[in-house]
Amino acid sequence: MLVSSHFMITITVISYFYRSGAEDTRPLSWRVDVDSIAVAGCQEVTLATCTVINPPQLVTVTPFNDPSYAEVFQCEADANPPATDFTWHSKHVTIPNDAIEIKGNKLYFLKLSSDLNGVYFCNASNMYGAGVGSLFWHQGKKTEDYHSEL
């Protein structure tokens, strides 16, 4: 007769760990799942996995190729679990409007005009927190100022 037992525990430890070169001192959560199986005639076998759980820390806005629109920018974040909620805003223009459309993590410029010049912000979040990335857009200039705010 084969006798086995199976159990799963989750331990969450919040501690300070630093990534090499990172200046962010926010705590990261670590989830350790331990799966222990006892099988008749064998020693107990323990398997463990470690998962880093963190809010979006680096949020980037980059060009996205979609020939159906004048210009498109995509917001991405380095979160675990992945960011699931993206919101866009600007301090100089109300969006969405007749020139700018928002679909999830993408910002669509439907037409290009100088009154749209300025900074656009993307807020990316998951269940553990949020981060902000920004885009400086100026008509007729190659946009290269994509960065994250921690």
C-alpha positions, 0 to 999 in steps of 0.5 A: 500500500502506498501512503503519501501526504501532501501539504503546501505552505506559503511564507512571506518575508519582507526584508531589505535586499538591494539589486546591484547598482539600484538606489531604490530601498523599498522592501521586496517581498519574497514568497517561498513555496515549500512542497513536502512529499512523504512516500512509503519507504523513502525519506521525505522529499522537500522541494522549494521555490523562491519568487520575488514579488514586487511592485512596478519599479522601472516603468518605461514608455517606448515607441510601438509600431502600429502603422494605423496611427500617427504615433503610438507609445507603449508603457511597460513595467518590471513588476512581479506579478506583472502590472495589470492596470495602466493609466495615462495622464498629462498636466497640459492636455486632457486625455483622451481627446480627439487627438489622443486615444488610450487603450490599456498600456498604449497611448495613441496619437491620432494626429500630430500638432504642436498643441500636444507638445509636453509630458505624458505620464503612465502609471503602472500598477499591480496588487503590490504597488505602482510606478510612474513612467513618463514621455516628453513628446514634441511634434517633429522631434524624435522622442528619446526621453523615456524614463521611470520615476521611482 
